[in-house]
Amino acid sequence: MIVDYLEGSAAARLDADICIVGAGAAGIAIARSFIGTPLRVCLLESGGLAGERRSQALYEGHSIGGLPIDPGTSRMRAFGGSCNLWGGGCIPLSALDLCPRDWVMYSGWPIAAAELEPYYQRARAICGIDAHALDGNGFNSSPATAPIRFDADKITNQIFIRAPVLFGRDYLGELERAPNIIMLLHANLLELDIAPDGETVQCARIGSLGGHRGVVCARHYVLACGGIENARLLLLSDAVVPGGPGNACGLVGRYFMDHPSGKLGAIMAGAPDRLVRPYDRERVRGTVPLPEICLSEQSQRAYRLLNGRVHPFAVEGPVPRGLGAMRGLRKVMRPAAGDEGSQLEADLLAATRNEALPEAGAATGSRARLFLQLGMGVGDLARALARKWADKPAVRSSHVDLVGYFEQAPNPDSRVTLGHDRDALGQRKVCVDWRLTELDRHTYRIAAHLFGDELARACGGRFQPEPWVDADDSAPPRVQGTAHHLGTTRMADDPRQGVVDRHCRVHGMDNLHIAGSSVFPTGGWAFPTFTIVALSLRLADRLQTLCAGPAITAALSI
């Protein structure tokens, strides 16, 4: 059942066995696990079924660190969450990613790879990639085009699968039909009401932008709102517990991480397309295996590096006049997104890719001039078409840019806090202080040359690093975020080292749990959604056990 809380017709109190806050990949994966069970689940979603600027504005905050990050555009507040912007990349974290590493301070998960493996297996089905086998070393499917062979002691090819699933689109129907699940749209968690003993959540206080207020009372509560918002919601729930639940040691919001990305340099080669072709994701569609170029475990250990990968992007040479005119006409004649949700999604997608948004009314040239250039460049189009038929790019590449994507070192000074200004619900906005460490800079410098020199050797070219790579540490690294928010409620057995325990239960709380990438102690280089889903399935199993006693029998009525 779906109820729009914005309409104001809902009851002031709703009872359930489990209350899940957030309907992104984590919240949807957990809720689906209870379909067909006697347990009653209430799934709260702050947004609607599509993006809305009014709801999205509740994500706005401030970037106060050395590296800029926009909390308002690097995530999406709608059913399906930020997975509405997901590229679909699925790959598990490696065993080394989960292990304590003596060169990475604060590293090490309290669970081993073997404990996650069965949940990775189950996550394949939810992500729509169960046709691809997964073993202890990752996906063992072969890509359509054989990747380049490298010195395996330095860098390796690792396989990921591109999932076809969009959680909001593909799982809405079954959640709506499930008689034991109620989903409230436009229902914002305002505060967790903590019992006087400071150990139990009594209810979740919720509200809509239309002014409706109420509570959800459940046996167990799950925060599943992402790497920034999970911490914010804990910090906001401080009426009984100073600093909010789980914050006895002041760790809520600390260790904020992303996967920093930046151009490391260029490969100048006689045949740049040979280097790019095996890794070109645009050439293939569907759930085919795709390789990524990654640091080997040996390199990470030998050079004391964080994990990372690099992607080669072909840079076009001069674009022939006719082809340039054709591209310009496509831009001019492309219809604008017709509704608010589509336009918002397009804007957020551009922001997460660090692309500049087009100015209102901007044009790439008059249609008459472009049509004239097109007519004069018919031969250019014929040559471009012939190259495409030969499975070559339409325009010859001049060189290859190497863009790196790296694990970030856990850093307690990189953190999420609350600001003083408030949103439309009267809640304090978030401040993000994103910081890197010397280990991050060391990794960029060494990894750039490991990747660049090995790729240049493989294709008979020359690596030319970006100036910032070899600059002294006083120069800030030229990296930016990838909207993979991690670490702010990290997992640890010791409450002095983390916010949740190995079962994702908040330390010091009986019935409060957290799902999503905020519990990651470290992030590897892997796209996080596959691990988010695996951990969510693991938490769902835990909740099934905890709720084995008498269930809430009252109907989920509104």
C-alpha positions in Angstrom: 0.0 0.0 0.0 1.2 3.5 -0.8 -0.1 6.6 1.0 0.9 10.1 0.2 1.5 11.7 3.6 1.5 15.2 2.0 -2.3 14.9 1.6 -2.8 15.0 5.4 -5.3 12.2 5.5 -3.1 9.8 7.4 -3.7 8.9 11.1 -1.6 10.6 13.7 -0.1 7.2 14.8 0.9 4.2 12.9 2.1 0.9 14.4 4.4 -1.6 12.8 7.0 -4.2 13.6 9.7 -2.5 11.5 10.0 1.1 10.5 12.5 1.8 7.7 13.5 5.4 7.0 14.5 5.9 3.4 13.4 4.1 0.2 16.7 3.8 -1.7 18.6 0.7 -2.5 19.1 -0.2 1.2 15.5 0.5 2.3 13.9 -1.2 -0.6 16.2 -4.3 -0.3 15.2 -4.7 3.4 11.5 -4.0 2.8 11.4 -6.6 0.0 12.8 -9.2 2.4 9.6 -9.1 4.5 7.1 -9.5 1.6 4.9 -12.5 2.5 5.9 -12.6 6.2 3.5 -11.8 9.1 5.7 -8.8 10.0 4.3 -5.4 9.4 6.7 -2.9 7.7 6.4 0.8 7.4 8.7 2.3 4.7 9.1 6.1 4.9 10.1 8.1 1.9 10.7 11.8 2.1 10.1 12.5 -1.6 7.5 11.3 -4.1 7.7 8.7 -6.8 9.7 11.2 -9.0 12.0 14.0 -8.2 10.5 17.2 -6.9 12.5 20.4 -6.3 10.6 21.2 -3.1 11.6 17.9 -1.5 15.1 18.0 -3.0 15.7 21.3 -1.3 15.6 19.5 2.0 19.0 18.0 1.1 20.6 21.4 0.8 23.5 22.1 3.1 27.0 23.6 3.3 30.4 22.6 2.2 33.0 23.9 4.7 36.1 21.7 4.0 39.1 22.1 1.8 37.4 20.0 -1.0 34.0 21.2 -2.2 31.0 19.0 -2.1 27.3 20.0 -2.6 25.0 18.0 -0.3 22.0 19.3 -2.3 23.0 17.9 -5.7 25.1 14.8 -4.9 22.1 12.7 -3.9 18.4 12.4 -4.8 15.4 12.7 -2.5 12.7 10.5 -4.1 11.5 6.9 -4.2 14.5 4.8 -5.3 16.9 7.3 -3.8 20.2 8.2 -5.5 19.9 4.9 -7.3 17.7 6.8 -9.7 21.0 8.2 -10.9 22.9 4.9 -10.7 25.2 3.8 -13.5 24.6 0.1 -12.5 28.2 -0.9 -11.7 28.3 -4.0 -9.4 31.5 -5.5 -8.0 32.2 -6.7 -4.4 34.8 -5.3 -2.1 38.0 -7.4 -2.0 39.2 -9.3 1.0 42.1 -6.8 1.3 39.5 -3.9 1.4 38.0 -5.5 4.5 41.2 -6.3 6.3 43.2 -4.2 8.7 46.1 -2.7 6.8 49.0 -1.4 8.9 49.6 1.5 6.5 45.9 2.6 6.5 45.0 4.0 9.9 41.5 3.1 11.2 41.1 0.4 8.5 39.6 -3.0 9.0 36.0 -4.2 9.1 34.7 -6.3 12.0 33.4 -8.8 9.4 35.4 -10.8 6.9 34.9 -11.3 3.2 33.6 -14.9 3.8 30.8 -13.5 6.0 29.7 -11.2 3.2 30.0 -13.7 0.4 26.6 -15.4 0.7 24.9 -12.0 0.8 26.8 -10.9 -2.3 25.4 -14.0 -4.0 21.8 -13.1 -3.0 22.4 -9.4 -4.1 23.0 -10.6 -7.6 19.3 -11.4 -8.0 18.1 -8.1 -6.7 20.5 -6.3 -9.0 19.4 -8.4 -12.0 22.8 -9.9 -12.6 22.3 -13.4 -11.2 23.3 -14.9 -14.6 26.9 -13.9 -13.8 28.8 -16.2 -11.4 30.6 -14.8 -8.4 33.5 -16.4 -6.6 35.9 -15.3 -3.9 37.9 -13.2 -6.4 34.9 -11.4 -7.8 32.9 -12.0 -11.0 34.6 -14.6 -13.2 32.7 -13.8 -16.5 34.8 -12.9 -19.5 34.3 -9.5 -21.2 33.3 -9.3 -24.8 36.6 -7.7 -25.8 39.7 -9.1 -24.2 41.4 -6.4 -21.9 45.0 -5.5 -22.3 47.5 -7.7 -20.5 49.5 -5.9 -17.8 52.2 -6.7 -15.4 49.9 -8.4 -12.8 52.3 -7.4 -10.0 51.5 -3.8 -10.7 48.0 -3.4 -12.1 45.2 -5.9 -13.0 41.9 -6.1 -14.8 38.9 -6.6 -12.5 35.5 -7.4 -13.9 32.3 -5.6 -12.9 28.8 -6.1 -14.2 26.4 -3.3 -15.1 23.0 -4.0 -13.5 19.9 -3.2 -15.5 17.8 -2.6 -12.3 16.5 0.8 -11.1 15.2 0.1 -7.6 12.5 2.7 -7.6 11.2 1.7 -11.1 11.5 -2.1 -10.8 10.3 -2.7 -7.2 7.5 -0.2 -6.8 4.8 -2.6 -7.9 5.6 -5.5 -5.6 6.0 -3.2 -2.6 2.6 -1.5 -3.4 0.9 -4.9 -3.7 2.3 -6.4 -0.5 -0.4 -6.4 2.2 2.0 -6.2 5.1 4.0 -3.2 3.8 2.8 0.4 3.8 4.9 3.1 2.2 4.4 6.7 3.2 5.5 9.2 0.5 6.5 12.7 1.5 7.0 11.5 5.1 10.1 13.1 6.6 11.7 11.8 9.8 12.0 14.8 12.1 13.3 13.0 15.2 13.7 9.7 16.8 12.0 9.8 20.2 14.3 8.1 22.7 13.1 6.6 25.9 14.4 8.2 29.2 16.8 5.3 29.6 18.5 6.5 26.4 18.6 2.9 25.0 15.3 2.5 23.1 13.6 4.3 20.3 10.0 4.8 21.3 8.7 6.3 18.1 9.7 8.1 14.9 8.3 11.6 14.7 7.4 12.4 11.1 6.1 15.4 9.2 5.3 16.6 5.7 6.0 19.9 3.9 2.2 20.4 4.0 2.3 20.6 7.8 1.0 17.1 8.7 2.6 15.6 11.8 2.5 12.1 13.3 4.4 9.2 14.7 5.4 5.7 13.7 5.8 3.3 16.6 7.7 0.1 15.8 9.7 -2.7 17.5 12.7 -1.9 15.4 13.9 1.1 13.4 16.3 1.3 10.4 17.9 4.4 9.1 18.6 3.9 5.4 19.1 7.4 4.1 22.6 7.5 2.8 26.1 8.4 3.9 25.2 12.0 4.9 21.6 11.9 6.0 22.0 8.9 8.3 24.4 10.9 10.4 22.3 14.0 10.2 19.2 12.2 11.5 21.1 10.8 14.5 22.5 14.2 15.3 19.0 15.8 15.1 17.6 13.2 17.6 19.4 14.7 20.7 16.5 15.6 23.0 17.3 12.8 25.4 20.8 11.5 24.4 23.3 14.4 24.1 24.7 14.5 20.6 22.1 11.9 19.5 22.0 8.1 19.7 25.3 6.3 19.1 27.3 9.4 19.7 28.7 8.7 23.2 32.2 8.8 21.8 31.6 11.7 19.4 31.9 9.6 16.3 28.6 10.2 14.5 29.3 12.1 11.3 33.1 11.5 11.5 35.2 9.6 8.9 33.2 11.0 6.0 34.6 9.5 2.7 33.9 9.5 -1.0 35.8 8.1 -4.0 37.9 11.0 -5.0 38.4 11.2 -8.8 40.7 13.3 -11.0 42.6 13.3 -14.2 46.1 11.8 -13.5 47.6 12.5 -16.9 47.6 11.5 -20.6 48.9 8.6 -22.7 50.4 9.9 -25.9 50.3 6.9 -28.2 50.3 6.2 -31.9 47.1 4.1 -31.6 45.1 5.5 -28.6 42.0 3.6 -29.6 43.7 0.3 -29.0 44.0 1.2 -25.3 40.5 2.6 -24.9 38.5 0.0 -26.9 38.4 -2.9 -24.3 37.2 -0.5 -21.6 34.7 1.6 -23.5 31.4 1.1 -21.7 29.4 3.1 -24.4 30.1 0.3 -27.0 28.1 -2.3 -25.1 24.6 -2.5 -23.6 23.0 -4.8 -21.1 24.5 -6.8 -18.3 27.7 -7.7 -20.0 31.0 -8.1 -18.0 33.2 -5.0 -18.2 36.8 -4.7 -17.1 38.4 -2.0 -15.0 42.1 -1.3 -14.6 43.0 -1.6 -10.9 45.9 -1.5 -8.5 47.1 -5.0 -7.7 47.2 -6.2 -4.1 51.0 -6.5 -4.5 51.3 -2.8 -5.4 49.1 -1.7 -2.6 51.2 -3.6 -0.1 54.6 -2.8 -1.6 54.0 1.0 -2.0 51.6 1.3 1.0 48.7 2.6 -1.1 45.0 2.9 -0.9 43.0 1.0 -3.4 42.2 2.6 -6.7 41.4 2.2 -10.4 41.9 4.2 -13.6 39.7 4.6 -16.7 41.1 5.5 -20.1 39.0 8.1 -22.0 39.8 8.8 -25.6 40.2 12.5 -26.5 39.0 13.3 -29.9 41.2 15.0 -32.4 39.8 17.8 -34.7 36.1 17.2 -35.4 35.3 17.4 -39.1 32.9 20.2 -40.0 30.0 18.0 -41.1 30.1 15.8 -38.0 30.4 18.9 -35.8 27.3 20.3 -37.4 25.4 17.1 -37.0 26.2 17.1 -33.2 25.2 20.7 -32.9 21.9 20.1 -34.6 21.2 17.2 -32.2 21.7 19.5 -29.2 19.6 22.3 -30.6 16.7 20.0 -31.6 16.8 17.8 -28.6 13.5 18.2 -26.7 13.8 19.6 -23.2 12.8 17.4 -20.3 9.0 17.8 -20.2 8.3 17.5 -16.4 9.8 18.6 -13.2 11.0 15.1 -12.2 12.8 14.4 -15.4 14.5 17.8 -15.5 15.6 17.5 -11.8 17.0 14.0 -12.5 18.9 15.3 -15.5 20.3 18.2 -13.5 21.4 15.9 -10.6 22.9 13.4 -13.0 25.0 16.2 -14.6 26.0 17.3 -11.1 27.1 13.9 -10.0 29.2 13.6 -13.1 30.7 17.0 -12.4 29.3 18.4 -15.7 28.3 22.0 -16.1 24.6 22.6 -16.4 23.6 24.4 -19.7 22.5 28.0 -19.3 18.9 28.7 -19.8 18.3 29.4 -23.5 21.8 28.5 -24.5 22.2 27.3 -28.1 25.1 25.7 -29.9 24.5 27.7 -33.0 21.7 28.8 -35.3 19.9 26.0 -37.1 20.4 27.7 -40.5 24.1 27.9 -40.1 24.4 24.3 -38.8 22.3 23.0 -41.7 24.6 24.9 -44.1 27.7 23.3 -42.5 26.0 19.9 -42.6 25.4 20.2 -46.3 29.0 21.2 -46.9 30.2 18.3 -44.8 28.4 15.4 -46.3 31.7 13.7 -47.0 32.7 14.0 -43.4 29.6 12.1 -42.4 30.3 9.4 -44.9 33.8 8.9 -43.6 32.6 8.9 -40.0 29.9 6.3 -40.8 32.6 4.1 -42.5 34.7 4.3 -39.4 31.7 3.3 -37.2 31.0 0.3 -39.5 34.6 -0.7 -39.0 34.0 -0.6 -35.2 36.2 2.5 -34.9 35.3 5.9 -33.3 33.8 8.4 -35.7 36.7 10.8 -35.0 40.3 9.7 -34.6 41.6 10.1 -31.1 44.5 12.4 -30.4 45.5 10.9 -27.0 44.0 9.2 -24.0 43.2 10.8 -20.7 43.6 8.7 -17.6 41.1 9.4 -14.8 41.7 7.9 -11.4 39.1 6.8 -8.9 40.4 6.1 -5.4 39.6 4.8 -2.0 39.8 7.5 0.6 41.7 7.1 3.8 39.4 7.1 6.9 39.9 10.5 8.6 38.0 11.5 11.8 38.5 15.2 10.8 36.5 14.6 7.6 33.0 14.9 9.0 29.3 15.8 8.8 27.9 18.2 11.4 24.8 20.3 11.8 24.8 24.0 10.8 22.7 26.8 12.4 20.3 27.6 9.5 17.2 25.5 9.0 15.3 23.9 6.2 11.6 24.2 5.4 10.7 21.6 8.1 12.6 23.6 10.7 15.5 21.1 10.9 19.1 22.2 11.1 20.9 21.8 7.7 24.0 19.7 7.3 27.6 20.9 7.0 30.1 18.7 5.2 33.8 19.1 6.0 35.5 16.9 3.4 39.2 16.4 4.0 42.0 14.2 2.7 45.2 13.0 4.3 48.8 12.6 3.4 48.1 9.0 2.5 45.6 10.1 -0.1 48.1 12.4 -1.7 50.8 9.7 -1.6 48.4 7.3 -3.3 47.6 9.7 -6.1 51.3 10.4 -6.8 52.5 6.8 -6.8 49.4 5.3 -8.4 49.4 7.8 -11.3 52.9 6.7 -12.4 52.1 3.0 -11.8 49.0 3.2 -14.0 50.5 5.6 -16.5 53.8 3.9 -17.1 52.3 0.5 -17.3 49.6 1.5 -19.8 52.1 3.5 -21.9 54.3 0.4 -22.0 51.4 -1.8 -23.0 50.5 0.4 -26.0 53.9 1.7 -27.0 53.2 5.2 -25.8 54.4 7.8 -23.3 52.8 8.9 -20.0 52.5 12.6 -19.3 51.3 13.3 -15.7 49.2 16.2 -14.8 51.3 18.9 -13.0 49.4 18.6 -9.7 50.3 14.9 -9.4 54.0 15.6 -8.8 53.5 19.0 -7.1 54.5 19.4 -3.4 51.9 18.7 -0.7 51.1 22.4 -0.4 49.2 22.3 -3.7 45.7 20.8 -3.2 45.1 17.6 -5.3 42.8 18.2 -8.3 40.2 15.7 -7.3 36.4 15.8 -6.9 33.7 13.7 -5.5 31.8 10.9 -7.2 28.7 11.1 -4.9 29.7 7.9 -3.0 29.1 9.1 0.5 30.6 6.7 3.0 31.7 6.1 6.6 29.8 8.6 8.9 28.2 5.8 11.1 31.1 3.3 10.6 30.9 -0.3 11.8 33.1 -1.5 14.7 32.9 -3.9 17.6 34.2 -1.3 19.9 31.9 1.8 20.4 35.1 3.9 20.8 35.9 3.1 17.1 32.5 3.1 15.5 28.8 4.0 15.6 27.2 0.6 14.8 28.3 -3.0 15.7 28.9 -5.8 13.3 25.2 -6.4 13.0 24.6 -2.7 12.1 22.9 -2.0 15.4 23.7 1.4 16.9 25.9 1.0 19.9 24.0 1.6 23.1 20.6 1.2 21.5 18.3 -1.8 21.7 16.2 -1.3 18.5 18.0 1.1 16.2 19.9 -0.1 13.1 21.6 1.6 10.2 21.7 0.4 6.6 23.8 1.8 3.7 27.2 3.0 2.9 27.5 5.2 6.1 28.4 2.0 8.0 31.5 1.3 5.7 34.7 1.6 7.7 36.6 1.8 4.4 35.4 1.9 0.9 37.8 0.2 -1.5 37.4 1.5 -5.0 34.3 -0.6 -5.7 31.0 1.1 -6.7 29.2 0.9 -3.3 25.6 -0.1 -4.2 26.3 -3.9 -4.6 27.8 -4.0 -1.1 25.0 -1.8 0.2 22.5 -4.3 -1.0 24.5 -7.3 0.4 24.7 -5.6 3.9 21.0 -4.7 3.7 20.1 -8.4 3.1 22.3 -9.4 6.0 20.5 -6.8 8.3 17.1 -8.0 7.1 18.0 -11.6 8.2 19.0 -10.2 11.6 15.7 -8.3 11.9 13.8 -11.5 11.0 15.5 -13.2 14.0 15.0 -10.3 16.3 11.3 -10.1 15.4 10.7 -13.9 15.9 8.5 -13.1 18.9 4.9 -11.9 18.6 4.3 -9.6 15.7 2.3 -6.4 15.6 -1.2 -7.6 14.8 -2.9 -4.3 14.3 -3.7 -3.6 10.7 -1.5 -1.0 8.9 -4.4 1.3 8.4 -4.3 5.0 7.6 
